[in-house]
């Protein structure tokens, strides 16, 4: 059993770009939204999604809905007007 298997991780390539270093995150590990929090815990780097702070932030984290819409009940009476 390799070190990667024992740590339950997925190997990724580290790329040096000048003074910066980056990785390509595989699609099965992709985070929602457009930004993330990065911090160090000992020897580990931890990447976490930024918590949604407003409706637009929260909506940007949603994925497409692939379900079906329910059929309309053609026998239902029409909605009644309500004075507010």
Gaussian input, Z-matrix of N, CA and C with variables (Angstrom, degrees):
# hf/3-21g

backbone

0 1
 N
 C     1     B1
 C     2     B2     1     A1
 N     3     B3     2     A2     1     D1
 C     4     B4     3     A3     2     D2
 C     5     B5     4     A4     3     D3
 N     6     B6     5     A5     4     D4
 C     7     B7     6     A6     5     D5
 C     8     B8     7     A7     6     D6
 N     9     B9     8     A8     7     D7
 C    10    B10     9     A9     8     D8
 C    11    B11    10    A10     9     D9
 N    12    B12    11    A11    10    D10
 C    13    B13    12    A12    11    D11
 C    14    B14    13    A13    12    D12
 N    15    B15    14    A14    13    D13
 C    16    B16    15    A15    14    D14
 C    17    B17    16    A16    15    D15
 N    18    B18    17    A17    16    D16
 C    19    B19    18    A18    17    D17
 C    20    B20    19    A19    18    D18
 N    21    B21    20    A20    19    D19
 C    22    B22    21    A21    20    D20
 C    23    B23    22    A22    21    D21
 N    24    B24    23    A23    22    D22
 C    25    B25    24    A24    23    D23
 C    26    B26    25    A25    24    D24
 N    27    B27    26    A26    25    D25
 C    28    B28    27    A27    26    D26
 C    29    B29    28    A28    27    D27
 N    30    B30    29    A29    28    D28
 C    31    B31    30    A30    29    D29
 C    32    B32    31    A31    30    D30
 N    33    B33    32    A32    31    D31
 C    34    B34    33    A33    32    D32
 C    35    B35    34    A34    33    D33
 N    36    B36    35    A35    34    D34
 C    37    B37    36    A36    35    D35
 C    38    B38    37    A37    36    D36
 N    39    B39    38    A38    37    D37
 C    40    B40    39    A39    38    D38
 C    41    B41    40    A40    39    D39
 N    42    B42    41    A41    40    D40
 C    43    B43    42    A42    41    D41
 C    44    B44    43    A43    42    D42
 N    45    B45    44    A44    43    D43
 C    46    B46    45    A45    44    D44
 C    47    B47    46    A46    45    D45
 N    48    B48    47    A47    46    D46
 C    49    B49    48    A48    47    D47
 C    50    B50    49    A49    48    D48
 N    51    B51    50    A50    49    D49
 C    52    B52    51    A51    50    D50
 C    53    B53    52    A52    51    D51
 N    54    B54    53    A53    52    D52
 C    55    B55    54    A54    53    D53
 C    56    B56    55    A55    54    D54
 N    57    B57    56    A56    55    D55
 C    58    B58    57    A57    56    D56
 C    59    B59    58    A58    57    D57
 N    60    B60    59    A59    58    D58
 C    61    B61    60    A60    59    D59
 C    62    B62    61    A61    60    D60
 N    63    B63    62    A62    61    D61
 C    64    B64    63    A63    62    D62
 C    65    B65    64    A64    63    D63
 N    66    B66    65    A65    64    D64
 C    67    B67    66    A66    65    D65
 C    68    B68    67    A67    66    D66
 N    69    B69    68    A68    67    D67
 C    70    B70    69    A69    68    D68
 C    71    B71    70    A70    69    D69
 N    72    B72    71    A71    70    D70
 C    73    B73    72    A72    71    D71
 C    74    B74    73    A73    72    D72
 N    75    B75    74    A74    73    D73
 C    76    B76    75    A75    74    D74
 C    77    B77    76    A76    75    D75
 N    78    B78    77    A77    76    D76
 C    79    B79    78    A78    77    D77
 C    80    B80    79    A79    78    D78
 N    81    B81    80    A80    79    D79
 C    82    B82    81    A81    80    D80
 C    83    B83    82    A82    81    D81
 N    84    B84    83    A83    82    D82
 C    85    B85    84    A84    83    D83
 C    86    B86    85    A85    84    D84
 N    87    B87    86    A86    85    D85
 C    88    B88    87    A87    86    D86
 C    89    B89    88    A88    87    D87
 N    90    B90    89    A89    88    D88
 C    91    B91    90    A90    89    D89
 C    92    B92    91    A91    90    D90
 N    93    B93    92    A92    91    D91
 C    94    B94    93    A93    92    D92
 C    95    B95    94    A94    93    D93
 N    96    B96    95    A95    94    D94
 C    97    B97    96    A96    95    D95
 C    98    B98    97    A97    96    D96
 N    99    B99    98    A98    97    D97
 C   100   B100    99    A99    98    D98
 C   101   B101   100   A100    99    D99
 N   102   B102   101   A101   100   D100
 C   103   B103   102   A102   101   D101
 C   104   B104   103   A103   102   D102
 N   105   B105   104   A104   103   D103
 C   106   B106   105   A105   104   D104
 C   107   B107   106   A106   105   D105
 N   108   B108   107   A107   106   D106
 C   109   B109   108   A108   107   D107
 C   110   B110   109   A109   108   D108
 N   111   B111   110   A110   109   D109
 C   112   B112   111   A111   110   D110
 C   113   B113   112   A112   111   D111
 N   114   B114   113   A113   112   D112
 C   115   B115   114   A114   113   D113
 C   116   B116   115   A115   114   D114
 N   117   B117   116   A116   115   D115
 C   118   B118   117   A117   116   D116
 C   119   B119   118   A118   117   D117
 N   120   B120   119   A119   118   D118
 C   121   B121   120   A120   119   D119
 C   122   B122   121   A121   120   D120
 N   123   B123   122   A122   121   D121
 C   124   B124   123   A123   122   D122
 C   125   B125   124   A124   123   D123
 N   126   B126   125   A125   124   D124
 C   127   B127   126   A126   125   D125
 C   128   B128   127   A127   126   D126
 N   129   B129   128   A128   127   D127
 C   130   B130   129   A129   128   D128
 C   131   B131   130   A130   129   D129
 N   132   B132   131   A131   130   D130
 C   133   B133   132   A132   131   D131
 C   134   B134   133   A133   132   D132
 N   135   B135   134   A134   133   D133
 C   136   B136   135   A135   134   D134
 C   137   B137   136   A136   135   D135
 N   138   B138   137   A137   136   D136
 C   139   B139   138   A138   137   D137
 C   140   B140   139   A139   138   D138
 N   141   B141   140   A140   139   D139
 C   142   B142   141   A141   140   D140
 C   143   B143   142   A142   141   D141
 N   144   B144   143   A143   142   D142
 C   145   B145   144   A144   143   D143
 C   146   B146   145   A145   144   D144
 N   147   B147   146   A146   145   D145
 C   148   B148   147   A147   146   D146
 C   149   B149   148   A148   147   D147
 N   150   B150   149   A149   148   D148
 C   151   B151   150   A150   149   D149
 C   152   B152   151   A151   150   D150
 N   153   B153   152   A152   151   D151
 C   154   B154   153   A153   152   D152
 C   155   B155   154   A154   153   D153
 N   156   B156   155   A155   154   D154
 C   157   B157   156   A156   155   D155
 C   158   B158   157   A157   156   D156
 N   159   B159   158   A158   157   D157
 C   160   B160   159   A159   158   D158
 C   161   B161   160   A160   159   D159
 N   162   B162   161   A161   160   D160
 C   163   B163   162   A162   161   D161
 C   164   B164   163   A163   162   D162
 N   165   B165   164   A164   163   D163
 C   166   B166   165   A165   164   D164
 C   167   B167   166   A166   165   D165
 N   168   B168   167   A167   166   D166
 C   169   B169   168   A168   167   D167
 C   170   B170   169   A169   168   D168
 N   171   B171   170   A170   169   D169
 C   172   B172   171   A171   170   D170
 C   173   B173   172   A172   171   D171
 N   174   B174   173   A173   172   D172
 C   175   B175   174   A174   173   D173
 C   176   B176   175   A175   174   D174
 N   177   B177   176   A176   175   D175
 C   178   B178   177   A177   176   D176
 C   179   B179   178   A178   177   D177
 N   180   B180   179   A179   178   D178
 C   181   B181   180   A180   179   D179
 C   182   B182   181   A181   180   D180
 N   183   B183   182   A182   181   D181
 C   184   B184   183   A183   182   D182
 C   185   B185   184   A184   183   D183
 N   186   B186   185   A185   184   D184
 C   187   B187   186   A186   185   D185
 C   188   B188   187   A187   186   D186
 N   189   B189   188   A188   187   D187
 C   190   B190   189   A189   188   D188
 C   191   B191   190   A190   189   D189
 N   192   B192   191   A191   190   D190
 C   193   B193   192   A192   191   D191
 C   194   B194   193   A193   192   D192
 N   195   B195   194   A194   193   D193
 C   196   B196   195   A195   194   D194
 C   197   B197   196   A196   195   D195
 N   198   B198   197   A197   196   D196
 C   199   B199   198   A198   197   D197
 C   200   B200   199   A199   198   D198
 N   201   B201   200   A200   199   D199
 C   202   B202   201   A201   200   D200
 C   203   B203   202   A202   201   D201
 N   204   B204   203   A203   202   D202
 C   205   B205   204   A204   203   D203
 C   206   B206   205   A205   204   D204
 N   207   B207   206   A206   205   D205
 C   208   B208   207   A207   206   D206
 C   209   B209   208   A208   207   D207
 N   210   B210   209   A209   208   D208
 C   211   B211   210   A210   209   D209
 C   212   B212   211   A211   210   D210
 N   213   B213   212   A212   211   D211
 C   214   B214   213   A213   212   D212
 C   215   B215   214   A214   213   D213
 N   216   B216   215   A215   214   D214
 C   217   B217   216   A216   215   D215
 C   218   B218   217   A217   216   D216
 N   219   B219   218   A218   217   D217
 C   220   B220   219   A219   218   D218
 C   221   B221   220   A220   219   D219
 N   222   B222   221   A221   220   D220
 C   223   B223   222   A222   221   D221
 C   224   B224   223   A223   222   D222
 N   225   B225   224   A224   223   D223
 C   226   B226   225   A225   224   D224
 C   227   B227   226   A226   225   D225
 N   228   B228   227   A227   226   D226
 C   229   B229   228   A228   227   D227
 C   230   B230   229   A229   228   D228
 N   231   B231   230   A230   229   D229
 C   232   B232   231   A231   230   D230
 C   233   B233   232   A232   231   D231
 N   234   B234   233   A233   232   D232
 C   235   B235   234   A234   233   D233
 C   236   B236   235   A235   234   D234
 N   237   B237   236   A236   235   D235
 C   238   B238   237   A237   236   D236
 C   239   B239   238   A238   237   D237
 N   240   B240   239   A239   238   D238
 C   241   B241   240   A240   239   D239
 C   242   B242   241   A241   240   D240
 N   243   B243   242   A242   241   D241
 C   244   B244   243   A243   242   D242
 C   245   B245   244   A244   243   D243
 N   246   B246   245   A245   244   D244
 C   247   B247   246   A246   245   D245
 C   248   B248   247   A247   246   D246
 N   249   B249   248   A248   247   D247
 C   250   B250   249   A249   248   D248
 C   251   B251   250   A250   249   D249

   B1=1.4504
   B2=1.5285
   B3=1.3272
   B4=1.4664
   B5=1.5296
   B6=1.3236
   B7=1.4617
   B8=1.5253
   B9=1.3312
   B10=1.4702
   B11=1.5203
   B12=1.3311
   B13=1.4581
   B14=1.5225
   B15=1.3354
   B16=1.4650
   B17=1.5207
   B18=1.3142
   B19=1.4662
   B20=1.5256
   B21=1.3102
   B22=1.4672
   B23=1.5237
   B24=1.3110
   B25=1.4519
   B26=1.5083
   B27=1.3007
   B28=1.4542
   B29=1.5191
   B30=1.3168
   B31=1.4644
   B32=1.5232
   B33=1.3279
   B34=1.4580
   B35=1.5218
   B36=1.3118
   B37=1.4611
   B38=1.5239
   B39=1.3205
   B40=1.4607
   B41=1.5203
   B42=1.3215
   B43=1.4638
   B44=1.5225
   B45=1.3255
   B46=1.4658
   B47=1.5245
   B48=1.3318
   B49=1.4602
   B50=1.5252
   B51=1.3191
   B52=1.4641
   B53=1.5204
   B54=1.3215
   B55=1.4661
   B56=1.5256
   B57=1.3325
   B58=1.4636
   B59=1.5202
   B60=1.3023
   B61=1.4628
   B62=1.5203
   B63=1.3177
   B64=1.4524
   B65=1.5141
   B66=1.3386
   B67=1.4650
   B68=1.5226
   B69=1.3096
   B70=1.4646
   B71=1.5227
   B72=1.3234
   B73=1.4612
   B74=1.5258
   B75=1.3419
   B76=1.4650
   B77=1.5334
   B78=1.3251
   B79=1.4666
   B80=1.5218
   B81=1.3351
   B82=1.4667
   B83=1.5267
   B84=1.3331
   B85=1.4639
   B86=1.5297
   B87=1.3348
   B88=1.4660
   B89=1.5247
   B90=1.3260
   B91=1.4572
   B92=1.5237
   B93=1.3344
   B94=1.4647
   B95=1.5226
   B96=1.3150
   B97=1.4574
   B98=1.5157
   B99=1.3334
   B100=1.4628
   B101=1.5195
   B102=1.3237
   B103=1.4612
   B104=1.5221
   B105=1.3221
   B106=1.4612
   B107=1.5205
   B108=1.3167
   B109=1.4583
   B110=1.5174
   B111=1.3252
   B112=1.4581
   B113=1.5175
   B114=1.3304
   B115=1.4595
   B116=1.5193
   B117=1.3212
   B118=1.4552
   B119=1.5236
   B120=1.3329
   B121=1.4625
   B122=1.5187
   B123=1.3108
   B124=1.4599
   B125=1.5165
   B126=1.3357
   B127=1.4683
   B128=1.5246
   B129=1.3251
   B130=1.4639
   B131=1.5198
   B132=1.3262
   B133=1.4598
   B134=1.5184
   B135=1.3032
   B136=1.4596
   B137=1.5210
   B138=1.3332
   B139=1.4635
   B140=1.5201
   B141=1.3307
   B142=1.4601
   B143=1.5222
   B144=1.3427
   B145=1.4599
   B146=1.5243
   B147=1.3176
   B148=1.4586
   B149=1.5245
   B150=1.3274
   B151=1.4688
   B152=1.5267
   B153=1.3235
   B154=1.4601
   B155=1.5241
   B156=1.3344
   B157=1.4580
   B158=1.5210
   B159=1.2953
   B160=1.4543
   B161=1.5158
   B162=1.3052
   B163=1.4603
   B164=1.5249
   B165=1.3309
   B166=1.4635
   B167=1.5214
   B168=1.3356
   B169=1.4655
   B170=1.5186
   B171=1.3260
   B172=1.4613
   B173=1.5322
   B174=1.3218
   B175=1.4640
   B176=1.5223
   B177=1.3363
   B178=1.4662
   B179=1.5251
   B180=1.3318
   B181=1.4640
   B182=1.5234
   B183=1.3298
   B184=1.4642
   B185=1.5216
   B186=1.3159
   B187=1.4582
   B188=1.5275
   B189=1.3208
   B190=1.4571
   B191=1.5216
   B192=1.3423
   B193=1.4554
   B194=1.5175
   B195=1.3198
   B196=1.4584
   B197=1.5201
   B198=1.3197
   B199=1.4632
   B200=1.5187
   B201=1.3114
   B202=1.4591
   B203=1.5238
   B204=1.3219
   B205=1.4472
   B206=1.5260
   B207=1.3282
   B208=1.4654
   B209=1.5246
   B210=1.3028
   B211=1.4619
   B212=1.5268
   B213=1.3248
   B214=1.4577
   B215=1.5158
   B216=1.3177
   B217=1.4613
   B218=1.5235
   B219=1.3256
   B220=1.4634
   B221=1.5264
   B222=1.3312
   B223=1.4557
   B224=1.5341
   B225=1.3089
   B226=1.4655
   B227=1.5269
   B228=1.3277
   B229=1.4718
   B230=1.5280
   B231=1.3331
   B232=1.4632
   B233=1.5312
   B234=1.3239
   B235=1.4660
   B236=1.5199
   B237=1.3224
   B238=1.4653
   B239=1.5233
   B240=1.3071
   B241=1.4604
   B242=1.5210
   B243=1.3133
   B244=1.4593
   B245=1.5172
   B246=1.3237
   B247=1.4648
   B248=1.5182
   B249=1.3147
   B250=1.4656
   B251=1.5005
   A1=108.18
   A2=115.89
   A3=120.23
   A4=110.74
   A5=115.54
   A6=121.21
   A7=110.58
   A8=117.07
   A9=121.19
   A10=110.20
   A11=118.17
   A12=120.90
   A13=110.94
   A14=117.95
   A15=120.62
   A16=111.11
   A17=117.15
   A18=120.63
   A19=111.96
   A20=117.65
   A21=122.87
   A22=111.51
   A23=116.15
   A24=120.91
   A25=111.19
   A26=115.25
   A27=122.29
   A28=107.11
   A29=117.06
   A30=120.94
   A31=109.85
   A32=116.42
   A33=122.49
   A34=107.95
   A35=115.46
   A36=121.04
   A37=109.65
   A38=116.98
   A39=122.29
   A40=108.06
   A41=116.98
   A42=122.10
   A43=108.57
   A44=116.40
   A45=121.78
   A46=108.31
   A47=117.23
   A48=123.27
   A49=107.41
   A50=116.04
   A51=119.98
   A52=109.13
   A53=116.40
   A54=120.69
   A55=112.03
   A56=117.56
   A57=121.51
   A58=111.23
   A59=115.32
   A60=122.25
   A61=106.63
   A62=117.17
   A63=119.85
   A64=111.10
   A65=114.97
   A66=122.47
   A67=108.05
   A68=116.05
   A69=121.41
   A70=106.14
   A71=116.71
   A72=120.94
   A73=108.34
   A74=117.89
   A75=120.52
   A76=110.84
   A77=116.64
   A78=121.10
   A79=112.80
   A80=117.97
   A81=118.54
   A82=112.30
   A83=117.71
   A84=122.09
   A85=111.97
   A86=117.03
   A87=121.07
   A88=111.23
   A89=115.55
   A90=122.24
   A91=109.56
   A92=117.42
   A93=120.01
   A94=110.61
   A95=116.32
   A96=120.67
   A97=113.00
   A98=115.64
   A99=121.38
   A100=113.86
   A101=117.31
   A102=119.44
   A103=109.32
   A104=115.23
   A105=120.99
   A106=109.52
   A107=115.38
   A108=122.22
   A109=108.08
   A110=117.14
   A111=122.66
   A112=107.97
   A113=116.03
   A114=119.19
   A115=109.41
   A116=114.76
   A117=121.08
   A118=108.92
   A119=115.72
   A120=123.01
   A121=106.43
   A122=116.69
   A123=120.49
   A124=109.52
   A125=117.17
   A126=122.24
   A127=112.59
   A128=118.25
   A129=122.08
   A130=111.67
   A131=115.81
   A132=122.19
   A133=106.56
   A134=116.93
   A135=121.97
   A136=108.08
   A137=116.13
   A138=122.38
   A139=106.98
   A140=116.34
   A141=121.27
   A142=109.68
   A143=117.15
   A144=118.41
   A145=109.94
   A146=116.15
   A147=120.90
   A148=107.01
   A149=117.83
   A150=119.20
   A151=110.73
   A152=116.08
   A153=120.96
   A154=109.17
   A155=116.89
   A156=120.60
   A157=112.61
   A158=117.76
   A159=121.11
   A160=109.63
   A161=116.00
   A162=120.65
   A163=111.82
   A164=118.17
   A165=120.14
   A166=111.42
   A167=117.44
   A168=120.15
   A169=110.32
   A170=115.91
   A171=119.95
   A172=110.62
   A173=117.48
   A174=120.57
   A175=111.45
   A176=118.13
   A177=120.54
   A178=112.07
   A179=118.19
   A180=120.68
   A181=112.28
   A182=117.71
   A183=120.92
   A184=111.32
   A185=114.94
   A186=120.68
   A187=108.86
   A188=116.54
   A189=120.72
   A190=110.28
   A191=115.95
   A192=121.25
   A193=108.16
   A194=116.54
   A195=120.52
   A196=112.43
   A197=117.29
   A198=120.72
   A199=111.42
   A200=115.53
   A201=121.83
   A202=108.96
   A203=116.03
   A204=119.99
   A205=108.26
   A206=117.42
   A207=118.90
   A208=110.13
   A209=114.88
   A210=120.26
   A211=109.07
   A212=116.33
   A213=120.51
   A214=109.25
   A215=115.46
   A216=120.44
   A217=107.48
   A218=116.69
   A219=121.47
   A220=111.46
   A221=118.05
   A222=121.65
   A223=112.29
   A224=117.95
   A225=120.80
   A226=109.85
   A227=117.18
   A228=119.09
   A229=109.80
   A230=116.95
   A231=119.17
   A232=109.70
   A233=117.02
   A234=118.68
   A235=110.14
   A236=116.61
   A237=119.73
   A238=109.36
   A239=115.68
   A240=121.34
   A241=109.55
   A242=115.61
   A243=121.47
   A244=107.91
   A245=116.33
   A246=120.75
   A247=108.34
   A248=116.19
   A249=120.21
   A250=111.24
   D1=129.19
   D2=-177.96
   D3=-79.38
   D4=165.52
   D5=177.75
   D6=-59.78
   D7=-38.77
   D8=179.73
   D9=-63.42
   D10=-43.12
   D11=179.33
   D12=-65.30
   D13=-38.72
   D14=179.55
   D15=-65.96
   D16=-33.93
   D17=-179.77
   D18=-88.42
   D19=-0.06
   D20=178.87
   D21=55.13
   D22=48.43
   D23=179.67
   D24=-121.13
   D25=-178.15
   D26=178.48
   D27=-125.17
   D28=127.92
   D29=-178.63
   D30=-68.93
   D31=135.16
   D32=175.54
   D33=-132.15
   D34=157.47
   D35=179.98
   D36=-88.28
   D37=133.17
   D38=173.45
   D39=-90.49
   D40=130.90
   D41=-178.25
   D42=-117.87
   D43=126.86
   D44=177.74
   D45=-90.98
   D46=127.98
   D47=-179.95
   D48=-131.34
   D49=87.84
   D50=-174.35
   D51=66.19
   D52=-125.70
   D53=178.78
   D54=-84.68
   D55=-10.57
   D56=-177.78
   D57=-95.89
   D58=157.31
   D59=175.01
   D60=-131.01
   D61=139.36
   D62=-179.77
   D63=-140.84
   D64=165.08
   D65=175.23
   D66=-132.11
   D67=156.01
   D68=172.19
   D69=-96.70
   D70=120.73
   D71=-178.73
   D72=-84.10
   D73=122.92
   D74=179.08
   D75=-60.18
   D76=150.02
   D77=-174.63
   D78=-59.72
   D79=-31.32
   D80=-179.56
   D81=-73.91
   D82=-8.69
   D83=177.20
   D84=-114.78
   D85=7.25
   D86=-175.87
   D87=-60.98
   D88=144.35
   D89=178.26
   D90=-94.46
   D91=152.18
   D92=176.18
   D93=-74.98
   D94=160.50
   D95=175.32
   D96=82.46
   D97=-166.28
   D98=-174.66
   D99=-119.30
   D100=0.59
   D101=177.96
   D102=-146.73
   D103=162.94
   D104=-177.41
   D105=-145.01
   D106=163.42
   D107=174.41
   D108=-101.79
   D109=133.64
   D110=179.98
   D111=-121.70
   D112=128.23
   D113=175.99
   D114=-148.58
   D115=164.29
   D116=-177.92
   D117=-104.87
   D118=136.38
   D119=172.30
   D120=-123.59
   D121=95.44
   D122=-175.57
   D123=65.58
   D124=-121.51
   D125=178.63
   D126=-88.02
   D127=-3.71
   D128=-175.75
   D129=-96.26
   D130=146.47
   D131=167.91
   D132=-102.36
   D133=130.46
   D134=-178.33
   D135=-116.04
   D136=128.29
   D137=177.95
   D138=-114.99
   D139=125.01
   D140=-178.65
   D141=-128.71
   D142=147.04
   D143=176.02
   D144=-65.97
   D145=147.45
   D146=175.14
   D147=-74.73
   D148=127.73
   D149=179.77
   D150=-60.71
   D151=142.03
   D152=177.75
   D153=-64.09
   D154=134.90
   D155=-178.55
   D156=-110.60
   D157=-13.63
   D158=-179.66
   D159=-152.49
   D160=177.99
   D161=-177.34
   D162=-60.00
   D163=-45.74
   D164=-178.61
   D165=-64.85
   D166=-39.69
   D167=176.48
   D168=-61.86
   D169=-45.01
   D170=-179.50
   D171=-64.40
   D172=-43.80
   D173=179.55
   D174=-61.37
   D175=-33.74
   D176=-179.54
   D177=-68.77
   D178=-15.10
   D179=179.38
   D180=-88.83
   D181=-10.98
   D182=-176.78
   D183=-77.37
   D184=147.62
   D185=175.44
   D186=-100.58
   D187=166.06
   D188=179.14
   D189=-62.40
   D190=139.90
   D191=177.65
   D192=-86.21
   D193=128.04
   D194=-176.54
   D195=-108.01
   D196=9.46
   D197=179.89
   D198=-78.89
   D199=173.99
   D200=177.16
   D201=-98.32
   D202=147.30
   D203=173.52
   D204=-78.09
   D205=145.91
   D206=179.11
   D207=-67.76
   D208=152.47
   D209=177.16
   D210=-68.04
   D211=144.66
   D212=177.11
   D213=-76.27
   D214=140.30
   D215=177.13
   D216=-85.65
   D217=101.78
   D218=-176.95
   D219=-68.47
   D220=-17.85
   D221=-178.74
   D222=-87.25
   D223=-9.25
   D224=-178.09
   D225=-68.81
   D226=143.74
   D227=178.25
   D228=-68.41
   D229=156.08
   D230=179.59
   D231=-66.43
   D232=153.80
   D233=178.26
   D234=-64.59
   D235=148.04
   D236=-179.51
   D237=-96.46
   D238=150.90
   D239=178.27
   D240=-70.52
   D241=141.32
   D242=178.54
   D243=-127.44
   D244=129.18
   D245=175.83
   D246=-87.42
   D247=125.88
   D248=178.76
   D249=-102.31

